[in-house]
């Protein structure tokens, strides 16, 4: 039976269970089960490889000892075991990160996990279906890695607006251009299900690993991520296990923005991220930022954080909406800071539909290096492939489309001397940017203005404007509150 049909069967079984309501809960349920199965498959490998191997969990909670036998416990007995023993004990594991890092990973993964299923017989059927996938078989694991992408896409479409999966083509292009190397710290401060981190791990493994016994342990420690929500955090941790990161303790469950900017002493080499945008942070988060840069707009706060935590010479690639490019007020101050502290050398303008069906908002990828101010910004407008008018779920963007940008790119070391203006590419000096009051929303000068009558595009512009108006309202409210309480 193929891996994809196993997953489909599992979803069909869960639909019969009264406790599981909707796609998000189905995925939540499947996630902790997958995590424990993949974790145990890796434990078996470690046990074989290590002379001084110690189990990170009480033996009875390893998958092989309660779930692997298809004729094992079922019904009320299984439910009782999961709800009254497995979950409470894994949530309360005494697993110090230094002494038992893999146990710590399990405790973190289960901190907010939940068993939704109420029928123990159906739960046994789901477990037996999962047992058809062999995660110790490298071919099946690779196949499941591809399928996992599909599960993550399903999760995102079941999630809320503003949380969306970054298409693999965009992730791969950003990592390809940033080119993280062995030994460089790599971070995604809003890592979601770990797409950028998995892609960065594979990039370094493919291009810079010469000796697996000495280089792989270095690579495993390079990857850092933080995710605010429980389910994406669990999925990200599982994703890292799937990619061969044995102890993904650097995947933290929390809000990156929740500590004062001044208290960050991390200095990072590489940041690749698609921070949440269009949303606002909870009350008080903005107080972690300098007074003149305070806002509750999530993307603006993340951009400040990225500028702060990059080391001199550190590189970043960040997905941001058009609203950040043309926005004013605090946005202007942040863009001024960005161009003074970093060389914002390239903005790739993505066409509509890249993130369909999750959002129609137009997006851009900003590439910058910390340590030198911006002198010129190159813009590259990514065109649709021939014959394509929009992307959608069945016709997503492909990595091959970025080959023209890759061929055009050149080297930062020589100031991108080989770049030339084309129908798609143009250069703007920092003087022009200053005169525009740091409005970075600069249209392609080689193409006359095209008035769109596409309802999706018009609606996305409208929703972006509404989000910007709301953000301004929030800023005004904060200013007035501060003035009244002063």
C-alpha positions as CSV (number, residue, x, y, z in Angstrom):
1,X,0.0,0.0,0.0
2,X,1.4,3.4,-0.9
3,X,2.3,6.0,1.8
4,X,-0.3,8.5,0.4
5,X,-3.1,5.9,0.6
6,X,-2.1,5.0,4.2
7,X,-2.5,8.7,5.1
8,X,-5.8,8.9,3.3
9,X,-7.1,5.8,5.1
10,X,-6.0,7.3,8.5
11,X,-8.0,10.5,7.7
12,X,-11.0,8.4,6.7
13,X,-10.9,6.4,10.0
14,X,-10.6,9.6,12.1
15,X,-13.7,11.0,10.4
16,X,-15.7,8.3,12.1
17,X,-14.5,9.3,15.6
18,X,-16.9,11.7,17.5
19,X,-14.0,13.4,19.3
20,X,-12.2,14.7,16.2
21,X,-13.7,17.8,14.7
22,X,-12.4,19.1,11.4
23,X,-9.1,19.0,9.5
24,X,-7.0,20.9,12.1
25,X,-7.8,18.3,14.8
26,X,-7.3,15.4,12.4
27,X,-3.8,16.8,11.7
28,X,-3.1,17.4,15.3
29,X,-4.0,13.9,16.2
30,X,-1.9,12.4,13.4
31,X,1.0,14.7,14.3
32,X,1.7,13.3,17.8
33,X,1.3,9.7,16.6
34,X,3.7,10.3,13.7
35,X,6.1,12.0,16.0
36,X,6.3,9.0,18.4
37,X,6.6,6.5,15.6
38,X,9.4,8.5,13.8
39,X,11.1,9.1,17.1
40,X,11.1,5.4,17.9
41,X,12.5,4.5,14.5
42,X,15.4,6.9,15.1
43,X,15.9,5.4,18.6
44,X,16.3,2.0,17.1
45,X,19.1,3.3,14.8
46,X,20.8,5.2,17.7
47,X,20.6,2.1,19.9
48,X,22.4,0.1,17.2
49,X,25.0,2.8,16.6
50,X,25.9,3.9,20.2
51,X,27.8,1.8,22.7
52,X,26.6,3.8,25.7
53,X,23.0,4.2,24.5
54,X,20.4,5.1,27.1
55,X,16.6,5.3,26.5
56,X,15.3,8.8,26.7
57,X,11.8,7.8,27.8
58,X,10.3,5.2,30.1
59,X,10.4,1.9,28.1
60,X,6.7,1.4,28.0
61,X,6.2,4.7,26.1
62,X,8.4,3.8,23.1
63,X,6.2,3.0,20.1
64,X,7.5,-0.5,19.8
65,X,6.3,-1.4,23.3
66,X,2.6,-0.2,23.1
67,X,1.7,0.5,19.4
68,X,3.8,-1.7,17.1
69,X,1.9,-4.9,17.7
70,X,-1.2,-4.8,15.6
71,X,-2.9,-7.2,17.9
72,X,-1.9,-5.1,21.0
73,X,-4.1,-3.2,23.4
74,X,-7.2,-1.6,21.9
75,X,-10.6,-0.1,22.9
76,X,-11.0,1.3,26.4
77,X,-7.7,-0.2,27.5
78,X,-5.8,1.7,24.8
79,X,-7.7,5.0,25.5
80,X,-7.0,4.7,29.2
81,X,-3.3,4.1,28.5
82,X,-3.0,7.1,26.2
83,X,-5.0,9.5,28.3
84,X,-4.1,8.5,31.8
85,X,-0.4,7.4,31.4
86,X,1.2,8.3,28.1
87,X,0.2,11.9,27.9
88,X,0.5,12.9,31.6
89,X,3.9,11.2,31.9
90,X,5.4,12.6,28.7
91,X,4.2,16.1,29.5
92,X,5.8,15.8,33.0
93,X,9.0,14.0,32.0
94,X,12.0,14.9,34.1
95,X,14.3,15.4,31.2
96,X,16.9,18.1,31.6
97,X,18.1,19.4,28.3
98,X,21.8,18.8,29.2
99,X,21.4,15.2,30.6
100,X,18.6,13.9,28.3
101,X,18.2,16.2,25.3
102,X,16.0,13.7,23.3
103,X,13.7,13.3,26.3
104,X,13.5,17.1,26.5
105,X,12.5,17.2,22.8
106,X,9.6,14.8,23.6
107,X,8.5,16.8,26.6
108,X,8.5,20.0,24.6
109,X,6.6,18.3,21.7
110,X,3.9,17.1,24.1
111,X,3.6,20.3,26.2
112,X,0.3,21.3,24.5
113,X,-0.5,18.2,22.5
114,X,-3.9,16.5,22.9
115,X,-5.5,13.2,22.2
116,X,-8.8,14.1,20.4
117,X,-9.9,10.5,19.7
118,X,-12.7,9.1,21.9
119,X,-13.0,5.6,20.3
120,X,-10.1,3.3,21.3
121,X,-10.9,0.8,18.5
122,X,-10.7,3.5,15.9
123,X,-7.4,4.7,17.5
124,X,-6.0,1.2,17.2
125,X,-7.0,1.1,13.5
126,X,-5.1,4.4,12.9
127,X,-2.0,3.1,14.7
128,X,-2.1,-0.1,12.7
129,X,-2.3,2.0,9.5
130,X,0.8,4.0,10.6
131,X,2.6,0.7,11.2
132,X,2.5,0.1,7.4
133,X,5.1,2.9,7.0
134,X,8.6,1.8,7.8
135,X,10.6,4.8,8.9
136,X,13.8,2.8,9.2
137,X,13.7,2.2,5.5
138,X,15.5,5.2,3.8
139,X,13.4,4.9,0.6
140,X,10.1,5.0,2.5
141,X,11.4,7.8,4.8
142,X,12.3,9.8,1.7
143,X,8.9,9.1,0.2
144,X,7.2,10.1,3.4
145,X,9.3,13.3,3.4
146,X,7.6,14.3,0.2
147,X,4.2,13.3,1.5
148,X,4.9,15.3,4.7
149,X,5.0,18.4,2.5
150,X,1.4,17.6,1.5
151,X,0.3,17.1,5.1
152,X,1.8,20.5,5.9
153,X,-0.1,22.1,3.1
154,X,-3.3,20.6,4.3
155,X,-2.6,21.9,7.8
156,X,-2.1,25.4,6.5
157,X,-5.3,25.4,4.5
158,X,-7.1,24.2,7.6
159,X,-5.4,27.0,9.7
160,X,-6.2,30.7,10.0
161,X,-5.6,33.4,7.5
162,X,-2.1,34.9,7.8
163,X,-0.6,31.5,8.5
164,X,0.4,29.9,5.3
165,X,2.8,27.4,3.9
166,X,5.7,28.9,1.9
167,X,5.8,27.2,-1.4
168,X,8.8,24.9,-1.8
169,X,9.9,26.8,-5.0
170,X,10.2,30.1,-3.0
171,X,11.9,28.4,0.0
172,X,14.4,26.6,-2.3
173,X,15.2,29.8,-4.2
174,X,15.8,31.9,-1.0
175,X,18.1,29.2,0.5
176,X,19.9,28.8,-2.8
177,X,20.7,32.5,-3.0
178,X,21.6,32.9,0.7
179,X,23.8,29.8,0.4
180,X,24.3,28.8,4.1
181,X,27.5,27.0,4.7
182,X,28.8,24.3,7.2
183,X,29.3,25.9,10.6
184,X,27.1,28.9,10.1
185,X,24.2,29.5,12.5
186,X,20.9,29.3,10.5
187,X,17.7,30.6,12.0
188,X,14.0,31.0,11.2
189,X,12.5,33.1,14.0
190,X,8.9,32.2,12.9
191,X,9.6,28.7,11.7
192,X,6.1,27.2,11.4
193,X,6.4,23.6,10.2
194,X,10.1,24.0,9.4
195,X,10.2,24.3,5.6
196,X,13.1,26.9,5.6
197,X,15.1,24.9,8.2
198,X,14.7,21.6,6.4
199,X,15.6,23.2,3.1
200,X,18.7,24.9,4.7
201,X,19.8,21.5,6.3
202,X,19.5,19.8,2.9
203,X,21.4,22.6,1.1
204,X,24.4,22.4,3.5
205,X,24.3,18.6,3.5
206,X,24.4,18.5,-0.3
207,X,27.0,21.2,-0.9
208,X,29.3,21.3,2.1
209,X,29.4,17.9,3.8
210,X,32.7,16.2,3.0
211,X,33.1,13.8,6.0
212,X,29.8,12.7,7.5
213,X,31.2,11.5,10.8
214,X,32.8,15.0,11.6
215,X,30.6,17.3,9.5
216,X,27.1,16.0,10.2
217,X,27.3,16.7,14.0
218,X,28.3,20.3,13.2
219,X,25.3,20.7,10.8
220,X,22.9,19.2,13.3
221,X,23.8,22.1,15.8
222,X,23.5,24.9,13.2
223,X,19.7,24.8,12.8
224,X,17.6,27.1,15.0
225,X,13.9,27.8,15.0
226,X,11.2,29.2,17.2
227,X,7.5,28.6,16.7
228,X,4.7,30.1,18.8
229,X,1.9,27.6,18.2
230,X,1.9,24.0,19.5
231,X,0.8,22.1,16.4
232,X,3.3,23.7,13.9
233,X,6.0,23.3,16.5
234,X,5.3,19.6,16.9
235,X,5.2,19.2,13.1
236,X,8.5,21.1,12.8
237,X,10.2,18.9,15.4
238,X,9.0,15.9,13.5
239,X,10.2,17.4,10.2
240,X,13.7,17.9,11.7
241,X,13.7,14.2,12.9
242,X,12.7,13.1,9.4
243,X,15.7,15.0,8.0
244,X,18.0,13.3,10.3
245,X,18.5,15.9,13.1
246,X,18.7,13.5,16.0
247,X,18.2,16.1,18.8
248,X,16.2,19.0,17.5
249,X,16.4,20.9,20.9
250,X,17.1,24.1,19.0
251,X,13.5,24.1,17.8
252,X,11.9,26.2,20.6
253,X,8.2,26.5,21.4
254,X,7.6,30.1,22.2
255,X,7.2,33.6,20.8
256,X,10.5,35.1,19.4
257,X,9.1,38.6,20.0
258,X,8.4,38.1,23.7
259,X,11.7,39.1,25.1
260,X,13.2,42.6,24.9
261,X,15.2,43.3,21.8
262,X,18.1,44.6,23.8
263,X,18.4,41.3,25.6
264,X,19.3,39.3,22.5
265,X,22.9,38.3,22.6
266,X,22.6,35.8,19.7
267,X,24.5,36.9,16.6
268,X,23.5,34.9,13.6
269,X,25.0,34.2,10.3
270,X,21.9,33.4,8.3
271,X,18.2,34.1,8.7
272,X,15.6,32.8,6.1
273,X,12.0,33.4,7.0
274,X,8.4,34.2,6.0
275,X,7.2,35.9,9.2
276,X,3.5,36.2,9.8
277,X,2.0,39.4,8.3
278,X,-1.3,41.1,8.4
279,X,-1.7,40.1,12.1
280,X,-1.2,42.1,15.3
281,X,0.7,41.0,18.4
282,X,-0.9,40.7,21.8
283,X,-0.8,43.7,24.2
284,X,2.6,44.4,25.7
285,X,4.8,42.7,23.1
286,X,5.6,46.1,21.4
287,X,7.2,47.2,24.7
288,X,10.1,44.9,24.0
289,X,11.1,47.2,21.2
290,X,12.6,50.8,21.3
291,X,9.9,53.5,21.8
292,X,10.2,55.0,18.3
293,X,9.8,51.6,16.6
294,X,6.9,50.3,18.5
295,X,4.0,48.8,16.6
296,X,1.8,45.7,17.0
297,X,2.1,44.7,13.3
298,X,3.9,41.3,13.4
299,X,6.0,41.6,10.3
300,X,7.4,45.0,11.3
301,X,8.5,43.6,14.7
302,X,10.2,40.6,13.0
303,X,12.0,42.8,10.6
304,X,13.5,44.8,13.5
305,X,14.4,41.6,15.3
306,X,16.2,40.2,12.2
307,X,18.2,43.5,11.8
308,X,19.2,43.3,15.5
309,X,20.3,39.6,15.7
310,X,22.3,39.3,12.5
311,X,26.0,39.6,13.0
312,X,28.1,41.9,10.8
313,X,28.3,40.1,7.5
314,X,25.2,38.0,8.4
315,X,22.8,37.4,5.5
316,X,19.0,37.4,5.4
317,X,16.2,36.5,3.0
318,X,12.7,37.6,4.2
319,X,9.3,37.3,2.6
320,X,7.3,40.6,3.1
321,X,4.0,42.0,1.8
322,X,3.7,45.0,-0.5
323,X,2.2,46.8,2.6
324,X,5.7,46.8,4.2
325,X,7.2,48.3,1.1
326,X,4.8,51.3,0.7
327,X,3.7,51.6,4.4
328,X,4.4,54.8,6.3
329,X,4.8,55.9,10.0
330,X,6.8,53.3,12.0
331,X,7.3,51.3,8.7
332,X,9.2,54.2,7.3
333,X,11.5,54.3,10.4
334,X,12.1,50.6,10.1
335,X,13.0,50.8,6.4
336,X,15.4,53.7,7.2
337,X,17.0,51.5,9.9
338,X,17.2,48.6,7.5
339,X,19.0,50.6,4.7
340,X,21.4,52.2,7.2
341,X,22.4,49.0,9.1
342,X,22.3,46.6,6.1
343,X,23.0,46.4,2.4
344,X,19.5,45.8,1.1
345,X,20.9,44.7,-2.3
346,X,17.9,42.9,-3.9
347,X,14.1,42.9,-3.8
348,X,12.5,40.1,-5.8
349,X,8.9,41.1,-6.6
350,X,6.7,38.0,-6.7
351,X,3.5,37.9,-8.9
352,X,0.0,37.3,-7.6
353,X,-1.1,33.8,-6.6
354,X,2.2,32.5,-5.3
355,X,0.5,31.8,-1.9
356,X,-2.8,30.8,-3.4
357,X,-5.2,29.7,-2.0
358,X,-4.2,30.9,1.4
359,X,-3.8,34.6,0.5
360,X,-3.9,36.8,-2.5
361,X,-1.7,39.5,-1.0
362,X,1.3,40.4,-3.2
363,X,4.7,39.5,-1.7
364,X,8.3,40.3,-2.1
365,X,11.6,38.7,-1.1
366,X,14.1,41.1,0.5
367,X,17.8,40.0,0.5
368,X,20.2,41.9,2.7
369,X,23.5,41.7,4.5
370,X,24.3,43.4,7.8
371,X,27.2,45.7,8.3
372,X,27.3,48.1,5.4
373,X,24.6,50.7,4.4
374,X,22.6,50.3,1.2
375,X,23.9,52.3,-1.8
376,X,21.7,50.8,-4.5
377,X,18.8,48.4,-4.6
378,X,18.3,46.0,-7.5
379,X,14.7,45.0,-8.2
380,X,13.7,41.9,-10.1
381,X,10.1,41.4,-11.1
382,X,9.5,37.7,-11.3
383,X,7.2,37.0,-14.4
384,X,4.7,34.3,-14.8
385,X,5.9,31.5,-17.1
386,X,4.6,31.6,-20.6
387,X,1.0,30.6,-20.9
388,X,0.3,31.1,-17.1
389,X,-1.9,33.9,-15.9
390,X,-2.0,33.0,-12.2
391,X,-0.8,30.2,-9.8
392,X,-3.2,28.0,-8.0
393,X,-3.3,24.8,-5.9
394,X,-3.0,22.6,-9.0
395,X,-0.5,24.8,-10.8
396,X,1.9,26.1,-8.2
397,X,5.1,28.0,-8.8
398,X,8.1,25.8,-9.8
399,X,11.8,26.3,-8.7
400,X,13.0,26.1,-12.3
401,X,11.2,29.5,-12.9
402,X,13.9,31.2,-10.8
403,X,16.7,30.1,-13.1
404,X,16.7,33.4,-14.9
405,X,17.2,35.2,-11.5
406,X,20.0,32.8,-10.6
407,X,21.8,33.3,-13.9
408,X,21.5,37.1,-13.5
409,X,22.4,37.2,-9.8
410,X,26.2,37.6,-9.7
411,X,28.4,37.9,-6.6
412,X,27.9,40.2,-3.6
413,X,31.7,40.3,-3.1
414,X,32.2,42.4,-6.3
415,X,29.0,44.5,-5.7
416,X,27.0,42.4,-8.2
417,X,29.1,43.9,-11.0
418,X,27.8,41.4,-13.6
419,X,24.1,42.5,-13.1
420,X,22.5,44.3,-16.0
421,X,19.2,46.0,-16.4
422,X,16.6,43.9,-18.3
423,X,12.9,44.0,-19.0
424,X,12.6,42.4,-15.5
425,X,15.5,44.0,-13.6
426,X,16.2,47.6,-12.6
427,X,18.4,49.5,-10.1
428,X,17.4,52.4,-7.8
429,X,19.9,54.5,-5.8
430,X,19.6,55.1,-2.1
431,X,19.2,58.8,-2.8
432,X,16.0,58.1,-4.8
433,X,14.8,55.9,-1.9
434,X,15.4,58.7,0.6
435,X,13.6,61.2,-1.7
436,X,10.6,58.8,-1.8
437,X,10.6,58.8,2.1
438,X,11.7,55.1,2.0
439,X,8.7,54.0,-0.1
440,X,10.2,50.8,-1.6
441,X,7.2,50.0,-3.7
442,X,8.8,50.9,-7.0
443,X,7.1,49.7,-10.2
444,X,9.0,48.2,-13.1
445,X,10.0,51.2,-15.3
446,X,10.2,49.0,-18.4
447,X,6.5,48.1,-18.3
448,X,3.7,50.7,-18.6
449,X,1.1,50.7,-15.8
450,X,-1.3,47.7,-16.1
451,X,-4.7,48.3,-14.6
452,X,-6.0,45.1,-13.2
453,X,-9.6,44.1,-13.2
454,X,-9.0,40.7,-11.6
455,X,-11.4,40.6,-8.7
456,X,-9.0,38.5,-6.6
457,X,-6.3,41.0,-7.0
458,X,-8.6,43.9,-6.3
459,X,-9.9,42.1,-3.2
460,X,-6.4,41.4,-2.0
461,X,-5.4,45.1,-2.4
462,X,-8.5,46.0,-0.5
463,X,-7.8,43.6,2.4
464,X,-4.2,44.8,2.5
465,X,-5.4,48.4,2.8
466,X,-7.8,47.5,5.5
467,X,-5.0,45.7,7.4
468,X,-2.8,48.8,7.1
469,X,-5.7,51.1,8.3
470,X,-6.2,48.8,11.2
471,X,-2.5,48.8,12.1
472,X,-2.6,52.7,11.9
473,X,-5.6,52.7,14.2
474,X,-3.8,50.5,16.7
475,X,-0.7,52.8,16.6
476,X,-2.9,55.9,17.2
477,X,-4.6,54.1,20.1
478,X,-1.2,53.3,21.6
479,X,0.0,56.9,21.2
480,X,-3.2,58.3,22.7
481,X,-3.1,55.8,25.6
482,X,0.6,56.7,26.3
483,X,-0.2,60.4,26.1
484,X,-3.2,60.1,28.5
485,X,-1.2,57.9,31.0
486,X,1.9,60.1,30.9
